[in-house]
Amino acid sequence: MLQEGKIYIPKDEKLRVEIIQLYHDVPAAGHGGKWKMTELITRNYWWPEVTKNIEKYMNGCDMCQRIKNMTEALTEKLKLSKVLERPWIYLMVDFITKLPLVAGKNVILVVYNRLSKMMYFVATTEKTSAGRLARLFRDNM
């Protein structure tokens, strides 16, 4: 059956995939761009959503994905980190939890001073309140 001078392919997924394979997988024309494949196939064949079927087939082709141009924008240049001027301005604080109970303590408060690159460790418990944590920090740093 002809549709606008082209062979109409009925709703047979296997047949449609076979036609795309014939144009896509041959060494002479294979793995071309989506527009090239669409142009080659639609010269002779037509079915509803032919371009979507071609795109779907090419998205599943390993070779096409490996040779495809990357269209993402380039990342911007690296920026230098801000130079630290005074100690105790930039700190990183974390907890080491779920430790075995030793002398009534099972958590370690870790404070890292980014300027001096020194670490401070303070033993505490999991049930330490925010006020108690502030006092620990004040008394030990």
N, C-alpha and C positions, 0 to 999 in steps of 0.2 A: 504494500500500500504506500502511495506517495503522499507526502505532505509538503506543499510548496516546492516541488521538484526534488525532495529529499526522501530517503527511505525512512518510513515511520517505524520505530522499534516498539513493539507492544510492551506491556508491563510485565517484563520477564527480567528480573534482577540479574540472573546468571548471564543472559544474553548481553545485557547492557554492560556488565563488567568485562565480558569477553571482548566486546568492541573497544572499550577503553584500553584494555591490555594490548590489543593488536596495534594501536597507535602509540601507546605510551612505552611499552617494554621493548620495542625494536631498537637496535643500536643506532640506526640512521636518524630517527626522530625522537628517540626516547628521552625521558626525563627533562623535556623542555618545560618552559613556563606554562602556567595555567592558561594564559591567553593563547599560546601557540597550540596547545592540545585542543582547546575548545575550537579554534579555527580549523584545525585538521579534521576533527571528528564531525563538526557541523557542516562541512562541505558536502558530505554524503548522507549523514544520518540526522534524525531529529527525534526527540521524545521530551515529554514534560520534565523540567528541572534537569536538563542535560548538563548545564554548567555546575550545578550543585553536586551531581554525581561525579563529575570529573574532579572537582575540588576535593571531595571526600576521598576519592581514590588516591589522589596525589598526596593528601595529608597523611595517608597510611603507608606511603612508599618510603622506605628507609633511605634509599639513595637520594630521593628528592629532598628529604629533610637534611641530609648531610651536606648537599651542595647548594642549598638555598642561601641567598644573601641575607645577612642579618640587617634588619631595618630599624633596630632600636637606636635611640639617640645615644651619642657618646657620653660617657660620664664626664663631669667637670673636673678641672685640675684639682689635685690634692691641696688642701690648705694646711699651713703649719699650725700646730697647736699653740694655744696661748701660753706665753712664758709666765710661769708662776713667780710671783714676787715675794710673798710672805708665807711663812709656815702657818699651819693650822687654818688656812682659808679653804683649801680644797682637800676634803677628806672623803674616804670611802669607808662605809661601816657595814658590817655583815655579822651574822651569827653562825656558829658551828653548833648544831643541835644533835639530839639523840645520842649523846655520849654516855658512857657508863658513869654512874654516880661515884664521885670521889670527893671526900670531905664535904658532902652535902651539895656539891656543884655538878651540873650536868650540861652546861652550855658555856661556850666561849664567845665573848664579844671581841670581834676583830676590828681594829681601827687602823686604817692605812693613811699616812700623811703623804700626799702626792709630791710635795716639794722635796722633802728629805728622804722619801722612799723608805720610811721606817714603818714597821708594823708594831702595834701594841695589842697584847692579848690580856683580857680580863675574864676571870672565871665568875660565873653567875648561875642562876637557875632559870628554868623555863617560866616560872611564875613571877619573874621580876616585873614590877610595875614601871610605868613610864617615868614617874618621879624618881624611883630607885635607880633606874637606868641613867638618868641625868646626873644623879649624885655619883654613880660609879664612874661616869665619864669625867666629871669634874675632879674627882679625887685621884684618878689614875693617869690622867693625861697631863 
